[in-house]
């Protein structure tokens, strides 16, 4: 223990009269922590003066800010299981919780978000605290947790779902998420990219970036749940994210994105309902410090946006210094290259306030400034001219700032949020020339790091011009030109390389022969994470992402990309292939199943049996000489059991009162019959266990001999070929 920690511990003991971490039994879980008072006079004074809340609604606004944020869930829209999950929610869980009363609070029936398509997003008055702590809601909470882990549900704040919807994504779009972590919006982008489930490899892709190396791995975890070959996670400062290149027709072109999500870091005063620390920490200086960073990120975003493309700028702040001021600065810099799109009809049912055109700047001491000319020289480093609205009435009117959207908490019981949609009509004025030796993409001049010195105005002008001012008088604190590019810095762990297979790679012919892959299978899109030694896993990316990786390996730090396709399994060598299929791509490679070894199990719905799952289910498995079993990932077991009507729950210790490890709800008759059948099949499968034709590798586990009913399925194989499952067989997975 270091000196500082020892001193801190002694001070804690002096205050409490007992060692740190010790508490009296009667203290309760809240003892030792003073309750945060949800009051901030400066906050109320500031927003009362700005008049962002309609007249007569401010008290209602503040009352809503003090209430806990409702729980909101979103069902993954592109997965075929979405309708089944929605049916289970509506017919089982929502009906069970709507009549409950917890701590004197009556639980209201969950309602769909009126503006979210296809009833795929729901909210309830259940707070996170109640949902986690109440025994009456334990089953509902476990359902949410297990389905979240399997990627079928995302617990996401309602207003956070808005920006991806406004991007209007199509499968062919190239998308950049500039500040992506923790990844809930990125997951939406991936879902929209895969809107057509019949196309496993859409032409578009998502590049998700975050400056925090550690948060990038949280982003990877979110993206991996969706098993997409079209996602890449990178680690860069968004304000200086490198320009990438693509190879087209033998020439390198600059990569311009069709859609960009610019959800910038912000002061977060719209999140007070869930982040109560903001109440005591809020001050106007937070917005003043962040405004410059937000502007630089947004500028870098529009530089990389294709002409005709769409960028959504959003914050979870209500402050116009972080919202309209940044948008106004972008529009003024663009000189007509950008325009605010009218998104009022894109989300019918969403209540919002239009953007404001007049605001003031306040210091943390409470001093107000209405115009840049009023700011004393001593404040020029804290307050910038771009924080004020344009003074020219005609220019202000042409910006149409009222097209911005501000969501207030009391209108639809949500958090606070701001969003604006920008459309690029022409290249940015400082990007109308391209660097020597580079060829611009058709209709999209590339983005130089610095302008041509011959075109630079050298007069010391404090205003927006069509070119960047190179010679800047350091005494002049007003400079509207884009910031100079930063040198790329790499942080965090050194990632393993991404190595694509070559045409003559000896590892692929046995795979191609065993799985009977067609000659045009895109084997060049298969990659590994090592140059030397045995390759444990093989991953696959889309053709377009391969292009990005090969042409930008020195420009960017890639954290993760691709979806796992094959995993090494030495037991498969007896069948001629040392790699088994990974569950992540079972639905993509359904037609590639061999007769022995690694196979795909598919359940096809029976329209006549309405009690059975009405969507196809694909599982990777292993076929031995006399038996077959599925490799079900740990985080998906409860999901597949639930699909066939079998519920498995655990108490907080993972055990029932009688000592067993799970609580199972379902048909007692079916369970007894299946258990007897499992005993018989267990005896028949002993020979297979001895020969080792089934194995447990990597992240999935086969059925164990003691829990056939829960975790696996065995069946006598009478005929070779693909295994088709009915409901009874599926229930034994």
Secondary structure, 3 states (H helix, E strand, C coil): CCHHHHHHHHHHHHHHCCCCCCCCHHHCCCCCCCCCCCCCHHHHHHHHHHCCCCCCCHHHHHHHHHCCCCEEEEECCCCCCHHHHHHHHHHHHHHHHCCCEECCEECCCCEECCCCHHHCEEEECCCHHHHHHCHHHHHHHHHHHHHHHCCCEEECCHHHHHHHHHHCCCCCCEEEECCCCCCHHHHHHHHHHCCCCCCCCCCCEEEEECCCHHHHHHHHHHHHCCCCCCEEEECCCHHHCCCCEEEECCEEEECCEEEEEEECCCCCHHHCCCCCHHHHHCCHHHHHHHHHHHHHHHHHHHHCEEEEEEEEEEECCCCCCCCHHHHHHHHHHHCCCEEECCCCCCCCCCCCEECCCCCCEECCCCCEECCHHHCCHHHCCCCCHHHCCCCCHHHHHHHCHHHCEEECHHHHCCCCEEEEEEEECCCCHHHCCCCCCCECECCECCCCCCCCHHHCCCCCCCCCCCCCCCCCCCCCCCCCCCCCCCCCCCCCCCCCCCEECCCCCHHHHHHHHHCCCCCCCCHHHEEECCCCCCCCEEEECCHHHHHHHHHCCCCCCEEEECEEEEEECHHHHHHCCCEEECHHHCCCCHHHCCCCEEEEEEECCCCCCCCCCCCCEEEEEEECCCCEEECEEHHHHHHHHHHCCCEEECCCCCCCCCCCCCEEECCHHHHHHHHHHHHHHHHHCHHHHHHCCCCCCCCEECCCCCCHHHHCCCCCCCCCCCEEECHHHHCCC
